[in-house]
């Protein structure tokens, strides 16, 4: 497990076989949404990025 500091909280994730298999974010600010982590790039340039994903409400038909 590893911990990354992010604005408004932190991310705890577990990496297995080069992929994130568990992600838990604790956010101290009261905003609707969640932090989204993803891999970007390939080879030596591959890095894990975290960005804020606002909550999107979709009205069911």
C-alpha positions in Angstrom: 0.0 0.0 0.0 1.1 3.5 -0.7 -0.2 7.0 0.3 -0.2 10.1 -1.9 -1.0 13.5 -0.6 -3.6 15.4 -2.7 -5.3 18.7 -2.3 -8.1 18.3 0.2 -7.2 14.8 1.4 -5.1 11.8 0.4 -5.2 8.6 -1.7 -4.4 5.2 -0.5 -3.8 2.6 -3.2 -2.4 -0.8 -3.7 -0.5 -1.6 -6.9 -0.3 -5.1 -8.2 1.2 -6.1 -11.6 1.6 -2.4 -12.4 -2.1 -1.6 -12.0 -4.1 0.1 -9.2 -6.3 -2.6 -7.6 -7.6 -0.7 -4.6 -8.2 3.0 -4.3 -9.6 4.8 -1.2 -9.7 8.6 -1.0 -10.5 10.6 2.1 -11.5 14.1 1.3 -11.7 16.8 4.0 -13.5 19.4 1.8 -17.3 19.0 1.4 -17.7 18.8 -2.3 -19.9 16.5 -4.3 -17.7 14.1 -6.3 -14.7 11.9 -5.8 -11.0 11.7 -6.6 -10.2 9.6 -9.7 -6.8 7.9 -10.1 -5.5 6.7 -13.5 -2.3 5.6 -15.2 -1.0 7.8 -18.1 1.9 7.2 -20.5 3.9 4.1 -21.3 7.3 2.7 -20.3 9.5 5.0 -18.3 7.1 7.9 -18.8 4.2 6.0 -17.2 2.8 7.8 -14.1 -0.2 7.7 -11.8 -2.3 10.9 -11.9 -5.2 11.9 -9.6 -7.9 14.4 -10.6 -11.2 15.6 -9.0 -14.2 14.1 -10.7 -17.3 16.2 -9.9 -20.6 14.3 -9.2 -22.8 14.0 -12.2 -26.4 13.2 -11.6 -28.3 11.5 -14.4 -32.0 11.4 -14.3 -33.3 7.9 -15.2 -35.9 7.5 -17.9 
